[in-house]
Amino acid sequence: GSSVNTIAQYIQYKADFSSTDPAASPRLLDISFQCSDVQWISISGNVWNDVNAMNDNLVNNSGLLQVPPNPGIPTGLRVYLVNTTTGLIEKSALVSPSTNMYQFNNVAPNKTYRIYLSFVVYATGTPESSIIPLINQGWEHTGQKNANPPNAPTGSDSVNDGRITVPAGIINLIQINFGIRVTGGDAV
């Protein structure tokens, strides 16, 4: 009678039988299951030219103050959504070079995901162990931040490795942000 709280294609069940009459075999007359539609969520964020992230430990758009002016982000950056239970890439998205944003739609809720930022192209179903969070030559990672409310919109996960782990509930996740910068030479 209780919810299994699972999103799955199949149900496996076990029925334990017993009888107080040794001359009669117990039998199952009826079983039923109730299912509801999955309320899919979306996960989105920004990739910023964040020149100052390594100095102020904030993943924000500090590249706006850059001298010389912010060159934008490189084209061809991709993000990959890995289900931490299966260890496989479930989705990929291209980061828009005009808006610096990405989005994954129709994501299963109530799971934990890891998001990678990389220039390398991988297929859906690729094992997480194969992912190299490499960005274009001359660029480096400066941090990642789950800025989804109620957290502050800036900050850092304290590791500049181009990946972040996000627990997903039943609401859309926004502002799962990445910071990158041109290696050396930038100044704020």
SVG drawing of the C-alpha trace seen along z (x, -y; Angstrom):
<svg xmlns="http://www.w3.org/2000/svg" viewBox="-9 -47 58 79">
<polyline fill="none" stroke="black" stroke-width="0.4" points="0.0,0.0 2.9,-2.4 4.6,-4.3 7.8,-2.8 8.7,-6.3 10.5,-5.0 10.5,-5.9 10.8,-2.7 9.5,-0.8 8.9,2.5 7.6,3.7 8.9,6.9 7.0,8.2 7.0,11.2 4.0,12.9 4.5,15.1 1.8,17.7 0.7,19.6 -2.3,21.6 -3.7,22.9 -5.3,25.8 -2.7,28.4 -5.1,29.9 -5.6,26.6 -3.1,24.6 -3.2,20.8 -3.7,18.8 -3.4,15.2 -6.7,13.9 -5.9,10.3 -3.1,7.7 -3.0,4.1 -0.6,1.2 -1.3,-2.5 1.1,-4.7 1.2,-8.4 2.8,-10.5 6.4,-11.5 6.8,-15.2 10.0,-15.8 12.3,-18.7 14.9,-20.8 18.4,-21.7 20.0,-24.8 22.9,-27.2 25.5,-29.6 29.1,-29.3 30.9,-32.5 34.3,-34.0 35.0,-34.4 38.4,-36.0 38.5,-36.6 37.1,-33.3 40.4,-31.9 41.1,-35.0 37.7,-35.7 36.3,-32.1 33.1,-33.3 31.7,-31.8 30.1,-34.8 30.5,-36.9 33.5,-38.9 34.8,-38.8 32.6,-41.9 35.3,-44.0 38.1,-42.4 40.9,-44.5 41.2,-44.0 37.4,-43.4 35.9,-40.0 36.4,-37.8 33.3,-35.8 33.4,-32.0 34.8,-29.7 32.3,-28.0 31.8,-24.3 31.6,-23.9 29.3,-21.1 27.7,-20.0 27.0,-16.4 24.4,-15.1 25.6,-11.9 23.3,-9.8 25.4,-8.9 23.5,-5.7 24.2,-4.3 27.5,-6.2 26.4,-6.9 25.9,-10.1 22.1,-10.5 22.0,-13.9 24.2,-16.4 23.7,-20.0 25.7,-22.6 26.5,-25.8 25.1,-28.8 28.0,-31.1 25.6,-34.0 23.9,-33.6 26.5,-31.5 23.6,-29.2 22.7,-25.5 19.6,-23.5 18.6,-19.9 14.9,-19.1 12.9,-16.1 15.2,-15.1 14.0,-12.4 13.4,-13.9 14.7,-12.6 18.1,-11.5 21.6,-12.8 23.4,-13.9 26.9,-15.1 27.3,-17.7 30.5,-18.0 31.8,-20.9 34.0,-19.8 35.0,-20.6 35.2,-16.8 32.2,-15.2 30.8,-12.2 27.7,-10.0 24.8,-9.4 25.5,-6.2 29.3,-6.9 30.6,-5.9 31.5,-8.7 35.0,-7.3 35.6,-8.2 34.8,-11.9 37.6,-14.4 36.5,-17.9 38.8,-19.5 38.1,-23.0 39.6,-24.6 43.3,-25.1 44.3,-28.3 41.3,-28.2 41.0,-26.8 38.3,-25.9 37.9,-28.4 35.1,-26.8 31.5,-25.5 28.5,-26.5 25.1,-25.1 23.4,-28.6 19.9,-27.1 17.7,-29.0 17.7,-29.2 21.5,-29.3 23.2,-32.6 23.8,-33.3 27.6,-33.2 30.2,-31.1 32.1,-28.0 32.3,-24.2 36.0,-24.9 37.3,-22.6 38.2,-23.9 37.6,-20.6 34.8,-21.3 32.3,-19.1 29.7,-19.5 27.3,-17.1 23.7,-18.2 20.9,-16.4 17.7,-16.8 14.3,-16.9 11.0,-17.7 11.6,-21.3 13.6,-22.7 17.3,-23.4 18.6,-26.7 22.0,-28.5 24.2,-25.4 27.1,-27.6 30.6,-27.1 33.5,-29.6 36.3,-29.5 39.0,-31.9 41.7,-32.4 44.9,-30.8 47.0,-33.6 47.0,-37.2 43.5,-38.1 43.1,-40.9 40.1,-42.4"/>
</svg>
